């Protein structure tokens, strides 16, 4: 039974809205690292703010859920699921080469649609979903955290995540 299958815990990116300077460098660095272009719409993190309403910004980034509904949705529907758990970081990762573009991961995500952490793009004429993978192949961790000039983003590894929401 799928609900009895417990997955490895992941690290997580924490956002401190009081430190954010709304530069959006994290978005540009993310899209450049993952997509090879400076295009915030392809970023796995999004900073939300309104120049006309005075308040702190917010960040939309995958929470790397302990019970990842996106992972279970993909696992239950497909013989060769596109979402897997990275062994090093515990990140819930979408393998874009195996993604069928069905969107079940996005429909299953509890943050969607209000906080779109799972997005899609068109690659060679087909829909492909993507989300934060904690820069799993990057030795220094998430690029957004490293590039943030104000320290508003912090990466918490899985082994230090206890007690965080």
N, C-alpha and C positions, 0 to 999 in steps of 0.2 A: 504494500500500500504506500503510495507516494507521500502521504502526510507523516509517515513514520520515519522517512528518510531525512536525517539531519545533515546539513551541509556545514562545511568549514566556515568559521567566522572570518570576516574580512576586515581590512582596515577601513577607515572612513575619513572624509574631508570635512572639517568643521569650519564654519564661517562665523566671524565676529563682525557683525554689522557696524559696530561702533568704531572699528578700525578701518573699514573700507573707505577708500577715497574715490570710488566710482570711476577708476581709470579704465577698467575693463581689459587690462593687459592679460589677465588670466584667460579670457575668452580668446584673444588673438593667439596667445602662446599655445593654448590647447588645440585650436584648429590647425595651426602651423605644424605642431608635433604630429598630430594624427592624420591630417589630410594634405599637408604640404602646401597649404595656402592660408593666408590671413583672412578668414571669413568667419565672423562670430556666429553665423547661423549654423556652422558645422562644428561648433564648440560643444563639448560635453558639459560645460558649466555655463550658466547664464546669470549675469548680475541684473537685477531689476531695480530701477529707480525712476523717479519722475522729477524733472527739473522744476516743475511748477508746484509740487506738493512737498513741503519740508518734512522729511522723515528719513529714517535710516534705510539704506538699501537692503535688499534680501538677495540670497543666492539660491539658484535652482541647480542642484547637483544630486546624482543618485546617492541614496542613503545606505546602499549596500546592505539591505535588510537581512536580518538573521533568518527569516523565513522568506526567501526571495520568490515572490509569486511569479515574476517574469521567468525565472529559471524553471519552476515547476510547470508553468503553462507550456513552455517550449518542450520540456522533457516528456510531458504527457501526450503531446500531439505528434511528435516527429520521431521517426526511427533513428535518425542521426541529428539530434538537436543542435541548434546553432549556439545556444547559451551553455557555457560551461563555467566551472569554478577554477580560477587560476590557483595553482598549488602554492606559489610563493606568497602572493598577497591576499588570497582568498576572494579577490574581486570577482563579481559576477560579470562575465565577459560575453559579448556577442561576437561570434566568428562570422564576419561579414561574407566570407566565401560560402558558408553553409546556410546563411539566412535565406529563407524562402519568401520573405516579405509578407507573411500572413498577418502580422501585427498583433498576434495573441499576447506577446510579451507586454506590449504597450497597454492593451486592454486589461491585463491582469495586474499591472502596477498600481498599488494603492495611492500613489502620488498623482497619477494621471486623472483627468486632463488638466487640472488646475495648475500643477507644477510639472510641465513636460520634461521629464528626465530621460525618456526614451524617445528619440526622434528618428526620422527616416530621411533618406536621400535617394537619388536615382543614380545607379552605377550600371553603365552599359545597358541602359534601357530597362533595368529592373529595380524595384523598390528594395532597399536594404535598410534595416534598422541598426541604430548605434546608440551607445550610452557610455557613461564614464566607466573606464576599466582601471582606474587608479594608475594609469600609465604603467601597466604591468611589466612591460619590457624595458622600463627605464630604471637603471640602478639607483638613481637619486630620488626615486618616488615621483609623485605627481608634479608635472611641469607647472601647473597653475599655482601650486603652493610655493615652489621655488621662485617664480617670477613676481609674485605679489609684493609690491614695494612697501606696503604698510603692515604686512604681517597679518592681514585679515583672514587668511586661509592657513589652516594647520592640518597636517596629515597625522592621524592617530593610527598606528599599526594595530593589527588584530589583537596581539597579545597585551596591548595597553588599553583596549576599548572597554573593558568592564565598567559598568555603571553609566556609560554614555547612552543617550537615547538616539 
